[in-house]
């Protein structure tokens, strides 16, 4: 099942679609036998009374949350990985994110329009910069592109 990523594909409100989710850094996590074990760290000490375990789907989402992701990106990944209907993937991911939030294992932030524009410009600059051959003469337009990628 292949589908292009995009918030418009999700039947979600635009406010939720603008959120970027990332896992909290105040935990230690390890994958053991296909399950992820999470130990919250409070005051530089592992809180052994609050150990969490995630199944395979939870593990996939948790690993993706290492960097900020939109709900649509997470749903796309689950839909592809498990070949489930989009609606089911959306329901499962949304529930998992809600559970993470209740356990203080999830951080959110809204992606502003400016951040979106900056990310787009960076991707374009990286793509353009990667096409410039090493040792090739650099023209004026290539000099400008290379300076944007720094």
C-alpha positions in Angstrom: 0.0 0.0 0.0 1.6 3.2 -1.1 0.2 6.6 -0.5 1.8 10.0 -0.6 2.2 11.7 2.7 0.1 14.7 3.4 -2.1 16.2 6.1 -4.9 16.7 3.6 -5.1 12.9 3.3 -5.9 12.5 7.0 -9.5 13.1 8.1 -8.1 15.3 10.9 -8.7 18.8 12.0 -6.2 21.3 10.6 -5.1 22.2 14.2 -4.2 18.6 14.9 -2.6 18.2 11.5 -0.3 21.2 12.3 1.0 19.6 15.4 4.4 17.9 15.4 5.0 15.2 18.0 8.2 14.0 19.5 9.0 11.6 22.3 10.2 13.0 25.6 13.9 12.9 26.3 13.5 12.2 30.0 13.3 8.4 29.5 15.5 5.5 28.8 14.2 3.1 26.1 15.4 -0.2 24.9 13.9 -2.7 22.3 13.9 -6.2 23.7 12.4 -9.1 21.8 10.4 -6.8 19.5 8.9 -4.8 22.4 10.1 -1.4 23.6 10.6 -0.9 27.3 10.5 2.7 28.6 11.8 3.8 32.0 11.1 7.4 32.9 14.1 9.2 34.5 13.2 11.6 37.3 15.9 13.4 39.3 18.7 11.5 37.4 17.2 8.2 38.6 15.2 5.6 36.7 11.6 5.4 38.0 11.2 1.6 38.2 7.6 2.0 39.4 6.7 3.4 36.0 8.0 1.0 33.4 6.1 1.0 30.1 6.1 -1.6 27.4 5.1 -1.1 23.7 4.2 -3.8 21.2 5.5 -3.9 17.6 3.2 -1.1 16.4 4.0 1.1 19.4 7.7 0.4 18.9 7.5 1.6 15.2 5.7 4.8 16.2 8.1 5.4 19.2 11.1 5.0 16.9 9.7 7.5 14.4 9.1 10.0 17.3 12.8 10.4 17.7 12.4 13.5 15.5 9.3 15.7 15.4 6.6 14.1 13.1 3.1 15.0 12.1 0.2 12.8 12.7 -0.1 12.2 9.0 3.5 11.0 8.8 3.0 8.5 11.6 -0.3 7.3 10.1 1.4 6.8 6.7 4.2 4.8 8.3 1.8 2.5 10.2 -0.4 2.1 7.1 2.6 1.0 5.0 4.3 -1.2 7.7 1.2 -3.2 8.6 -0.9 -2.9 5.4 -4.0 -1.8 7.3 -6.7 0.6 6.2 -5.9 4.2 6.6 -8.8 4.7 9.0 -7.6 1.9 11.3 -4.0 3.3 11.2 -5.3 6.8 12.1 -7.4 5.4 15.0 -4.5 3.4 16.4 -1.9 6.1 16.1 -4.2 8.7 17.6 -5.0 6.4 20.6 -1.3 5.7 21.1 -0.4 9.4 21.0 -3.1 10.1 23.5 -1.8 7.3 25.8 1.8 8.7 25.5 0.6 12.2 26.4 -1.3 10.9 29.5 2.0 9.2 30.6 4.0 12.4 30.0 6.0 10.6 27.3 5.1 12.9 24.4 5.8 16.5 23.6 4.0 18.5 21.0 4.5 21.8 19.2 2.7 23.5 16.4 4.6 23.9 13.2 4.4 27.5 12.1 4.0 28.5 8.5 7.5 30.0 8.7 9.0 26.7 9.9 7.3 24.9 7.0 8.8 27.4 4.5 12.2 27.1 6.1 12.1 23.3 5.9 11.0 23.5 2.3 13.9 25.9 1.4 16.4 23.6 3.2 15.2 20.5 1.4 15.5 22.4 -2.0 19.0 23.7 -1.1 20.1 20.2 -0.1 18.8 18.7 -3.3 20.4 21.4 -5.4 23.7 21.3 -3.5 23.9 17.5 -3.9 23.6 17.8 -7.7 26.7 20.0 -8.0 29.6 17.9 -9.0 32.9 18.1 -7.1 35.6 19.7 -9.1 33.1 21.2 -11.6 33.4 24.9 -12.4 31.1 26.8 -10.2 28.8 29.4 -11.9 27.2 32.3 -10.3 23.8 30.5 -9.7 25.7 27.6 -8.1 27.6 29.9 -5.8 24.3 31.3 -4.5 22.8 27.8 -4.0 25.9 26.6 -2.2 25.9 29.5 0.2 22.2 28.9 1.1 23.0 25.2 2.0 25.5 26.2 4.7 
